[in-house]
Amino acid sequence: MTDLLPYLLLPFAVYFGWWVAKNYQGRVTRRRNRLFNDQYFQGLNYLLSEQPDKAIQVFLELAEVNQETVETHLALGNLFRRRGEVDRAIRFHQNIIAKPGLRPGQRTQALLELGEDYMRAGLLDRAERLFSELIESDEQTPSALRSLLEIYQQEQDWSKALEQADRLQKVEGTHQGGMMAQFCCELAEQALADGALDEARKQLRQARRHDPDSVRARFILARIHADAGNPAEAMSAYEEIAGLDPEYIPDLIEDYLEQAESSGAGQRARENLQAWYENYQGITLVLKLTEFIAADRGAEEAGQFLVESLNRKPSVRGLDRLIELRSAGHLQTDSSDDILKAVTARLMARQPGYRCGHCGFSGQSHHWQCPSCRHWGTTRIVHGVLGE
C-alpha cells in the first residue's frame, strides 16, 4: 500500500500544480493590466497636458509591457506627423519596427508609416528605399506603390513614375490611363527640349494608347506640326481638342486662327468657331466672333450679337467690350443704357455679398455664425471690383 501512495497522490499533485499556476498567472495578468491601465491613462494625461515628451516615454514603456499597444503607437505616430512633429513620429515608428515578435501585418504597417514620415521630412531617398524593399518583399502592397509613385512625381522621374503607375494598375485593377498619359506627355516635353523629335512623337503615341482622349497629347502634337510648318495638321489637332472638350477653346483659339491663316483656311476656321459657339459660349469665343462679325457685317450687327450673348451669359470682359462699342456709336443710344444696366444687374446678382474669413463660405446674406464652419463673427462684406 505504501508503494502505491506516490501513484495515488500524482493526480492530486498535477491538479494542485495547475491550480497554483492558474492563480499565479491570473494575479500576474491582473497586475499587468492594472499597470497597463495606470500607465496608459498617465500617458494620455501627459498628451492632453501638452507634455508630449513625457507622453512618448510612457507609451514607449507600455510597449515593453504589452505588445498589443502597437496599434496605439501607430495612431500616436500618425498624430505627431499630422501635427508636423515628424521627428517624434519617426521615433515612434522606428521603436515599433525594432520590437521582436511583431506580426507581419503590424511590421508592414509600421514600415509604411515610417516611409510616410520620411516623405514628410523631405528624406525622399530613404522613403524610396523603404517602399522599394516593401514592394520587393510583397508585390501586393498598393500603399507602398502609391507612395513610391508620389515620390517619383515629386522628383519628376517620369519614367519610373510611369512604371509604378502601370504596376499599381495591375495590382489594384484601377484604371490609371489618364495619369500615365500625363507622364508620357512630360517625357515628350523633355524630348522636345532635347531636340529628340522622334522620341517625342513616340511618347505622344504612348500617351494616346493610355488615354485615347488625351487633350494634352494633342496640344503638344499641334505645336509640333506648327513648328514643322504643317498648319493643316496643326488645325486638325486643335479641332480634335475642341471636339473632345470645349472648355479648352480659349486656350487654343489664337493658335488655331494663326494656323488657319497660314494654311489659307480662314473661312473654315470661322465656320468652326460658329459651330463651337452652339456648345460653348465662353466670352473668349464670343469676343472673337464679335470681332469677325464687325469685320464682315459691321459694328452695329456685332454689337447686337454681343448684347444677345451677354443676356444669356453676363461677363465683365463682355461688358467692357460693349461699352467700347457704345462709345464708338455702334449701339442705338435709346436702348444702350437699358442694355448696359441689364447686363450689370445680372452680373451683380451672381456675386456673393458676404464671405467667411475662416472657411471661405460665401452668400448674399450676413450671418453672425458661419453656416459652414460654425465660427462666430467671421463673416464679412466682400470688397473688390464686384463688391463693396
Summary of the structure (lengths in Angstrom):
residues: 388
radius of gyration: 34.9
end to end distance: 111.3
largest distance: 134.6
contacts: 1119
relative contact order: 0.03
helix: 77%
strand: 3%
